[in-house]
Amino acid sequence: MLDDRYHVETSPDLQTFEFISLGPKGSVTKVVRYSEINIKGFYNLGFGDKDPITDYISDLTVTNNSDSQKVLATVTATLYAFMDGHPGATVIATGSTEARTRLYRMGITNNLANIEKDFIILGLTETDWELFRKNATYGAFLVRRKV
C-alpha cells in the first residue's frame, strides 16, 4: 500500500505534512494536519487541499486528480511518521462528508491486512466504538499504534 506514494514535506513537530498531487487537474498541494483535541493524547486528522493564494486548507474540495490510491497511501505514510514522533497518541479521523467517510472506510477495508500489522483500528457505530469490521458502516475511525 505504501509503495506508491508522494514525497512529503514535514513540519519539525511532525504534525503538519504537505505533498503535491499530480494528475489531469495539474499540481494540487495537499495538507495533512494532526491537531490535539480537548483530550490529552488524542489528535484529529485533518486533510485537504491548500489554496495557493490564501493558504486556506479546504476539506470539502473535490480534486478528482485520478490519484486517490496514491493520495491515501501518502496520508497513511504521514500516520506512521506522526505516530513515531508522538508515541502513545490516538488519532481520530472522519470525512468532511458521508461520501468521504465511506471512501476512507473503503481504503481501510482494502488494506486491512497490512494496516492491522501495525495499528488497532476502531470504528464508531451509532452507539459505540468497536474493532473495525469489513462491511460495517462507521461515522469515524480511531487509530492507535500497536506496541
ABEGO torsion letter per residue (X at the ends): XAABBBBBBBBAAGABBBBBBBBAAEBBBBBBBBBBBABBGBBBBBBBBBBAAAGBBBAABBAGAGAAAAAAAAAAAAAAAAAAABBGBBBBBBBABAAAAAAAAAAAAAAAAAAAAABBBBBBBAABBBBBBBGBBBABBBBBBBX
